[in-house]
Amino acid sequence: MIKIGIIGGSGLDNPNILQNATKKEVDTEYGKPSSLLTCGKIEGVDVVLLARHGSEHTIPPTQVNYRANIMALKEEGCTHIIATTAVGSLREKIHPGDLVILDQFIDFTRHRAISFFEKFESHQPVHTPMAVPFSKSLRNLLNKKCQELNLIHHQSGTVVTIEGPRFSTKAESSMFRAWGADVINMSIAPEVILANELQIPYSAIAMSTDYDCWKEDEESVTWEAILEIFKKNANNVIQLLLKTIPEIKEERADTQIIDSLKGKIRTIPNWPKSGIMFRDVTTLFKDKQGMKELIDILAQRYMNYDLDAVVGIESRGFIIGAALAYSLGLGFIPIRKSGKLPADTITEEYELEYGTDKMEIHRDAFNPGDKVIIIDDLIATGGTALAACNLVKKLGGEISECCFAVDLPELGGSRRIEQAGHKIFKLISFNGE
């Protein structure tokens, strides 16, 4: 389920773009966010609007509670964040009124809380990758919509974030240009950093309002000039949001993280028989950071699903399923092989390569109509997964999705699940390897 958080910057604190808008006051462990949350829809897509500097622009850049803002959007269930911001141009080619779809940042702030991780668990440091801080898929979609709307825009740009609230000196402005920055503002960092720490895809639409103070033939920047340009062009940003949001799709977890998780899975050739490449997930499970990242990715995916329980398939599905259920605040239901559950059960027989086997679930595992996800560590031929689906259906449960940490697509199990009419999610694929 998609839910878009919009962080409104200068001149876009309260765009009247939401249908059935309601105000909501929230609190977080980091304090209250900058404003009430405005919740509504854009063409059926859930949207949450947050005013970065407060509803009346009373909060200076350094005093913005960025951690509370990002956490409030996460706790509200936002799957993506699009920020809007006014920027000064450090390049001749970026004119006042132009849009820039940012792809890099330089953090030149000094007095802000820049991380959710104020301490580490014993021997479990967290160092969030930041090489690609802005969501590629969001940026691609924003650039595509800029082209369709014939908006003057720049497909990429590096922003340097300064502390503020003062503007730069000429020496500083020239220095930022020498560093490779294209635009300058006072708010993208640590906002983008915090979104990445919570694994929320984040992108920013920057509107150029001035040439900062480096350009000798231009007046140095003033707040009044910024507002004048922004008000003239704010409708362009609003139209861009209206065109983009209905087409935002669910994102896979960061490729770097997935590749890292895949690298933690051991491959054992010729086991349990010759010709088999066995994918051993126990090496992933024993890795502290890997296990945490696996559960965090799945929890991020399912946090906005309307679920009653997590159903895990014996036996490694218990490991992932129980941890995920705990993370989501849900109950866990086991599906076991025949003869291992003590109370009244129902049984489903399924085919193996040679012969058949049976799986069982307690008859009172859940109530008819309950919504569940079915989870296992790996899907190969799909026999056990289909048996699990049939057991859930026999009890009247609704299967929101079947989830597997590892997919072996050449064995056809994923295809069987989809052909049976079930939605499926696979995180790691060993296709042709």
C-alpha positions in Angstrom: 0.0 0.0 0.0 1.5 3.3 -1.1 1.3 6.4 1.2 3.3 9.5 0.2 4.7 12.0 2.6 5.1 15.5 1.3 7.4 17.8 3.2 6.5 21.3 2.2 9.2 24.0 2.0 9.1 27.7 1.7 5.9 28.8 -0.2 4.5 25.3 -0.3 3.7 24.8 3.4 0.0 24.1 2.7 -0.8 23.5 -0.9 -4.5 22.9 -1.4 -4.1 19.7 -3.3 -5.5 17.0 -1.0 -9.0 15.5 -1.3 -10.9 14.9 1.9 -8.2 16.5 3.9 -8.1 16.2 7.7 -5.7 17.5 10.3 -4.0 15.2 12.8 -1.8 16.0 15.8 0.9 13.4 16.5 3.8 13.0 18.8 7.0 10.9 18.5 9.8 9.7 20.8 11.8 12.6 19.4 9.1 15.2 20.2 6.4 16.8 18.1 6.8 17.4 14.4 6.9 20.9 12.9 3.2 21.0 12.2 0.0 19.0 12.3 -0.2 16.3 9.7 -2.6 17.0 6.9 -3.9 13.6 5.7 -5.9 13.1 2.5 -5.8 11.7 -1.0 -4.5 12.6 -4.5 -6.4 10.5 -7.1 -7.0 7.7 -4.6 -3.4 7.7 -3.3 -3.0 8.3 0.5 -0.9 11.5 1.1 0.4 13.1 4.3 1.5 16.7 4.2 3.9 18.2 6.7 5.0 21.8 6.9 8.8 21.8 7.5 9.0 25.2 9.1 5.6 25.1 10.8 2.2 26.2 9.4 3.2 29.9 9.8 6.9 29.5 9.0 8.0 30.2 12.5 10.7 27.6 12.8 14.2 28.5 11.6 16.1 25.9 9.7 18.4 24.9 12.5 15.5 24.6 15.0 13.4 22.2 12.8 13.0 18.9 14.6 14.0 16.8 11.6 14.0 13.5 13.5 10.4 14.1 14.8 9.3 15.1 11.2 10.7 11.9 9.5 9.6 9.6 12.4 6.1 11.1 12.3 5.8 10.3 8.6 7.2 6.8 9.1 4.8 6.1 12.0 1.9 7.4 9.9 2.8 4.7 7.4 4.5 6.8 4.6 6.2 4.5 2.1 7.8 7.4 0.2 8.8 11.0 0.9 8.9 13.9 -1.6 10.3 17.1 -0.3 10.0 20.6 -1.8 12.5 23.3 -1.1 13.7 26.7 -2.3 17.3 26.8 -3.4 19.8 29.4 -4.5 21.6 28.7 -7.8 25.4 28.3 -7.9 25.4 27.7 -11.6 24.8 30.1 -14.5 22.6 27.5 -16.3 20.2 27.1 -13.4 18.0 30.2 -13.6 15.5 31.5 -11.1 12.3 29.5 -11.5 14.0 26.4 -12.8 13.4 23.1 -11.0 16.2 20.8 -10.0 15.6 17.1 -9.2 18.4 16.6 -6.7 20.7 13.5 -6.7 23.5 14.4 -4.3 24.0 16.6 -1.2 26.8 18.1 0.8 26.1 18.6 4.5 27.6 21.8 5.7 25.5 22.0 8.9 27.1 21.9 12.3 24.4 22.2 15.0 21.7 19.6 14.1 20.8 16.1 15.3 21.8 14.2 12.2 21.1 10.6 13.1 18.6 8.3 14.9 21.5 6.2 16.1 22.8 8.0 19.2 24.3 4.7 20.5 25.0 1.2 19.2 24.1 -2.2 20.6 27.1 -4.2 21.7 29.2 -5.0 18.6 26.3 -3.8 16.3 27.3 -0.5 14.8 25.0 1.0 12.2 26.6 2.9 9.3 23.9 3.7 6.7 25.0 3.7 3.1 24.6 7.2 1.6 26.3 7.0 -1.8 23.0 7.3 -3.5 20.9 9.3 -1.1 17.9 10.2 -3.3 15.6 7.5 -4.6 16.4 6.7 -8.2 12.9 5.6 -9.1 11.3 8.7 -7.7 13.8 10.9 -9.4 13.2 9.2 -12.7 9.5 9.6 -12.4 9.8 13.3 -11.4 12.0 14.0 -14.4 9.6 12.2 -16.7 6.7 14.2 -15.4 8.7 17.5 -15.7 9.2 16.7 -19.4 5.5 15.8 -19.9 4.5 19.1 -18.3 7.2 21.1 -20.3 8.7 22.4 -17.1 12.2 23.9 -17.3 14.2 21.5 -15.1 17.6 20.0 -14.5 17.6 16.2 -14.2 20.2 16.2 -11.4 22.1 18.5 -9.1 24.1 18.6 -5.9 22.8 20.7 -3.1 24.9 22.0 -0.2 23.0 22.5 3.0 24.1 25.4 5.2 23.1 26.1 8.8 21.3 29.4 8.3 19.3 31.3 8.9 21.8 33.8 7.4 22.7 33.6 3.8 26.3 32.9 2.5 29.1 35.3 2.2 30.6 35.7 -1.3 33.6 33.7 -0.2 31.5 30.9 1.0 29.3 30.9 -2.2 32.5 30.7 -4.3 33.8 27.9 -2.1 30.6 25.9 -2.6 30.9 26.3 -6.3 34.5 25.0 -6.2 33.3 22.0 -4.2 30.9 21.0 -7.1 27.6 22.1 -5.5 25.0 23.3 -8.0 22.4 24.8 -5.6 22.3 25.8 -1.9 19.6 25.6 0.8 19.1 25.2 4.5 17.0 22.1 5.0 17.8 19.0 2.9 20.4 17.8 5.4 19.8 16.0 7.7 16.3 15.3 6.3 17.5 13.1 3.5 19.9 11.3 5.9 17.2 10.4 8.4 14.9 9.2 5.7 17.6 6.9 4.5 18.3 5.6 8.0 14.6 4.5 8.2 14.8 3.1 4.6 12.1 5.4 3.3 12.7 6.3 -0.4 13.2 10.1 -0.5 13.4 12.6 -3.3 13.4 16.4 -3.4 12.1 19.0 -5.9 14.2 22.1 -5.6 13.1 25.4 -7.1 15.8 27.9 -7.9 14.9 31.4 -6.6 18.1 33.4 -6.9 21.8 33.3 -7.6 22.9 33.3 -4.0 25.7 36.0 -3.9 28.5 34.7 -6.1 27.2 36.3 -9.4 28.5 39.8 -9.7 25.9 41.1 -12.1 23.0 40.0 -9.9 21.5 41.4 -6.7 22.5 39.4 -3.6 19.8 37.1 -2.4 17.0 38.4 -0.1 14.1 36.6 1.5 11.6 38.9 -0.2 13.1 38.0 -3.6 12.9 34.3 -2.8 9.2 34.5 -1.9 8.4 36.4 -5.0 9.9 33.9 -7.3 8.5 30.9 -5.4 5.0 32.3 -5.4 5.2 32.8 -9.2 6.3 29.2 -9.8 4.7 27.3 -6.9 2.0 26.1 -9.2 4.6 24.3 -11.3 5.6 22.3 -8.3 2.0 21.5 -7.3 1.2 20.3 -10.9 4.4 18.1 -10.8 3.2 16.5 -7.5 -0.3 16.0 -8.8 1.1 14.2 -11.9 3.7 12.2 -10.2 2.0 10.8 -7.1 -0.6 8.7 -8.8 2.1 6.8 -10.7 4.5 6.1 -7.7 5.0 2.3 -7.4 6.1 0.2 -4.5 9.9 0.2 -4.4 12.2 -2.8 -3.7 14.7 -2.4 -0.9 18.0 -0.7 -1.7 20.0 -2.7 -4.2 23.1 -2.4 -2.2 21.4 -4.0 0.9 19.9 -6.8 -1.2 23.2 -7.6 -2.7 24.8 -7.6 0.8 22.2 -10.0 2.1 22.6 -12.3 -1.0 26.4 -12.3 -0.3 25.7 -13.6 3.2 23.9 -16.8 1.9 26.3 -19.7 1.6 26.1 -21.9 -1.5 26.9 -25.6 -1.1 27.4 -27.5 -4.4 26.1 -31.1 -4.9 24.0 -31.2 -1.7 21.9 -33.1 -0.8 22.7 -34.8 -4.1 24.9 -34.3 -7.2 23.9 -31.4 -9.4 22.1 -29.4 -6.6 23.3 -26.0 -5.6 22.0 -25.7 -2.1 21.4 -22.1 -0.8 22.1 -22.2 2.9 20.4 -19.2 4.7 21.7 -20.2 8.1 24.8 -18.1 7.3 22.5 -15.1 6.8 20.6 -15.8 10.0 23.7 -15.9 12.1 24.9 -12.6 10.8 23.7 -9.9 13.2 23.5 -7.0 10.8 22.2 -9.2 8.0 19.4 -10.7 10.1 18.4 -7.2 11.2 18.4 -5.8 7.7 16.3 -8.7 6.4 13.6 -8.2 9.1 13.7 -4.4 8.7 13.1 -4.7 5.0 10.2 -7.0 5.4 8.7 -5.0 8.3 9.0 -1.8 6.1 7.1 -3.6 3.4 4.3 -4.9 5.5 3.9 -2.1 8.1 1.0 -0.5 6.2 -0.8 -3.8 5.3 -4.0 -4.5 7.2 -3.0 -7.8 8.8 -4.1 -10.0 11.6 -1.2 -12.5 11.7 1.9 -13.9 10.1 1.8 -17.5 9.1 5.2 -19.3 8.9 6.0 -22.6 7.2 8.2 -25.2 9.0 11.0 -24.8 9.7 13.1 -21.9 8.6 9.9 -19.9 8.0 9.5 -19.9 11.7 12.7 -18.0 12.2 11.8 -15.2 9.8 8.1 -15.3 10.5 8.3 -15.0 14.2 10.8 -12.1 14.1 8.6 -10.3 11.5 5.5 -10.9 13.6 7.2 -9.4 16.6 8.4 -6.4 14.6 4.9 -5.7 13.2 3.1 -6.3 16.6 1.2 -9.3 15.3 0.7 -12.9 16.3 2.5 -15.8 14.7 0.9 -19.0 13.4 2.9 -22.1 12.5 2.2 -24.5 9.7 3.9 -27.8 10.5 4.6 -31.2 9.1 2.1 -34.0 10.0 2.0 -35.1 13.6 3.7 -32.2 15.2 0.8 -30.0 16.3 -0.9 -31.1 19.6 -4.5 -29.8 19.1 -7.2 -30.4 16.5 -5.8 -29.8 13.0 -6.7 -29.8 9.4 -4.3 -31.4 6.9 -3.2 -30.7 3.3 -1.3 -33.3 1.2 1.2 -32.2 -1.4 3.5 -33.8 -3.9 7.2 -34.2 -3.5 9.7 -35.2 -6.2 9.1 -38.8 -5.1 5.8 -39.5 -3.2 3.8 -37.1 -1.1 3.9 -35.4 2.3 1.4 -33.6 4.6 1.2 -30.3 6.3 -1.1 -29.2 9.2 -2.4 -26.2 10.9 -4.5 -25.9 14.1 -8.2 -25.7 13.3 -8.5 -22.7 15.7 -5.4 -20.9 14.4 -7.4 -17.8 13.3 -10.9 -16.7 12.5 -12.5 -16.7 9.1 -11.8 -13.4 7.3 -8.5 -12.8 9.1 -5.9 -11.3 6.8 -2.5 -13.0 6.9 0.8 -13.2 5.0 2.5 -16.6 4.5 6.3 -16.6 4.9 9.1 -19.0 4.3 12.9 -18.6 3.8 12.9 -20.0 0.2 10.7 -21.0 -2.6 11.8 -23.7 -5.0 9.1 -25.9 -6.7 6.4 -24.3 -4.6 4.7 -27.5 -3.3 4.9 -26.6 0.4 3.9 -23.0 -0.2 0.8 -24.0 -2.2 -0.1 -26.5 0.6 0.2 -23.7 3.1 -2.0 -21.4 1.0 -4.7 -24.2 0.8 -4.6 -24.7 4.5 -5.2 -21.0 5.1 -8.0 -20.9 2.6 -9.7 -23.9 4.2 -9.9 -22.0 7.5 -11.4 -19.0 5.7 -8.3 -16.8 5.9 -7.5 -14.1 3.4 -3.9 -14.3 2.0 -2.6 -10.8 1.5 0.7 -12.0 0.1 3.2 -14.9 0.1 6.7 -13.8 1.1 10.0 -15.5 0.5 13.5 -14.3 1.4 15.0 -16.3 -1.5 13.6 -17.3 -4.8 15.0 -20.0 -7.1 13.0 -19.0 -10.2 14.2 -21.7 -12.5 12.4 -24.3 -10.4 9.0 -22.6 -11.1 7.6 -22.2 -7.6 6.9 -18.5 -7.9 5.1 -19.0 -11.1 2.9 -21.8 -9.5 2.0 -19.4 -6.7 1.0 -16.7 -9.1 -1.0 -19.0 -11.3 -2.9 -20.1 -8.2 -4.0 -16.5 -7.8 -1.8 -15.4 -5.0 0.3 -12.3 -4.7 4.0 -13.0 -4.1 7.0 -11.1 -2.9 10.6 -12.4 -3.3 13.6 -10.4 -2.0 16.7 -12.3 -3.3 16.9 -14.2 -6.5 19.4 -16.8 -7.6 18.4 -16.9 -11.2 20.7 -19.1 -13.3 23.4 -19.1 -10.7 
